[in-house]
């Protein structure tokens, strides 16, 4: 048994400990006090973020050859903790309102974050698969948590079946790479492939299958067909977590696998990503134009943003990686914030998901309408929001690497997205208000999640230098580690 670096494992242990405490605490907390359970994951995520900040300032640590805790991993730990805290805040009133206030909800959410952390720091493909399955199994249950709704049952079942297929593809890819190199360790695989003038078809097939599994998780075209139905049917709080969190975890996997993929495909890797990015940006934005449901529109929006994030991978440079990290942070604030507004202005069984339900919201709920407008501006990439700076960094990295046409295509797709994002703002402020629900109750937790989303979106747009510096240093450290 190799010695373990317990200090390097501290952030993941904090989250795992919170999950175990939740399991026990749920046995002793009555139904009327279950909201108190939400504080346990919040404390666990906050502790993990604080411990990650301490580790970020030090050197990379490898735990038994299976996990690498470098600055990139610590960045993702903090990002996952942020997404987890925001999700818990907007979940508190939502699951009570929908009659699903069970301790298992927070347990599954906590262990899903744990799986994401393992994915972000995996130095071995088997460890990465273990983290992926920990995340996926929790999400399969969470997607169908609204057991009394057929749409939620459908969401959970679709995600289970299609997710199992994607996991099988990824596992077959791991098997092919193991057959070609005799190892599942990422550094060992790369070291085995580098001396070969022609790695042969086996590593290329393995990388291709892993790409399919990761592309499914980020809902990249043509592996995106599950996303709109699953996101629409799942509980709204879970949809927010899936769009922001799962995407970040899968792109962490992309960053770890990229050095091996580049060695296996010998120059073809950027071309594969180029095509994937172009298709995903185009299809996601065009499909979103036709949507009348805000939840479904945000689902297609998530597909389009996956395309922008793939653009950051194409250059294979530290600048592109830094752009990816900054984009994921900005995307977490503006996406989870938008879903917080959806939850705040909804009611049981009627979540105000259609555009018509938002008519006159600027008059009825001016502060929440203003918040939603800010999130829509940011998702569209308009200044002075975080979305503008994120796209600027990503497209600048593509241009610097010579992928000018890809950056131009990304800008054109962003122009298309302005239509359906600003349509929400037009409906809120320029259409006559409808009837105000009599039993609409605003929650302090949802208001706090919305406020944090607005603050993060505006801060990263107006003062991006601090977060950008952290992203750059994390990306440089990742490049120095060789992935």
C-alpha angles and dihedrals in degrees: 000000000000118000114265125225099224093183091058090049093050098100093050091043090053091056094042090049091051089053093051092047089051091054091055097038092053089065092061103037118089124224093258092058101041092112086073089067089070090073092065097065090039090056091044094050092044091051091049091051092050092048091047091054089056093049092046090067093056137064126287115274126205115208112209090321090288104087131035116200103197131145093277091054091048090049090054091045089057092045093051090048090052092049090047094052093047091048093051091050094053091041096059097075095028100058091043091052093047095047096245099109097142127145090234089070093065092040092056092045091051095049090046088059089048090055090050091052092052090050092051094053101035115134092176128056093227091054089048090052090049091054091046093053092046088055095041099048091051091049093048089061096039092051090059096038093116090076094174092060121079091207091058092047089051091048094053094045094048092047091048095050098041093038090054090053092050091048089051091053091051093048091050088052090053089050092052092050090048090051091051098045108017093237142080094202109110096221092046091050092051092046090051094050100042098073092051117097089205116019091198131225099297098073091042091054090047093051091046092054092047088050090055091052094048093043089055092054093052091042094238118172126292089022095054105090094102096054104076094048095043094045092047096049099041121089108279093241090052091048090056090051093047096048095048104028105038090046092053093048093049092050089050085058090050090055092051095047098042097087091052091044092051091051094046098047096038101218097335094094096082090049091052091050091045091058092043092051094047094049094045095049093046100044095041095052097041093049092048091059092068097050123109095179114083092211093052091044090054088049092057088041087057089054091052092049089052085061092053089050092051087054087064090056096052098076092051089212133130088246091056091046091050089050089052093052093048091047092053091051093049092044091054093057098045098040100044088043091055091051090048088060090048090054094043094055097041133087134205112300091358112070098172091244098150122083092237090062089062095058110131093001088139088067099038099043106012099172095049090043090053090049092051090048090054091050092048091050090050095048088051090052098244121154139282091030135095091254091062094052092045093054091043092056094045096047091043090056090050092050092047090053092051099257093125097147091051090054091048090051089050091052091049091050089050089054089054090050091056088072098060096036094051090044087071090053092048092052092049097049107024105042129076114266120252129218116306113235109248096218099045108139121184118217125217091220093055091045089052092050089050092048092050090049092051092045093050093045094051096039094053089047097048101031107024098147097090096050091040091054091052090048092049094050091046091050093048091051090050091051090048091054090054093241 
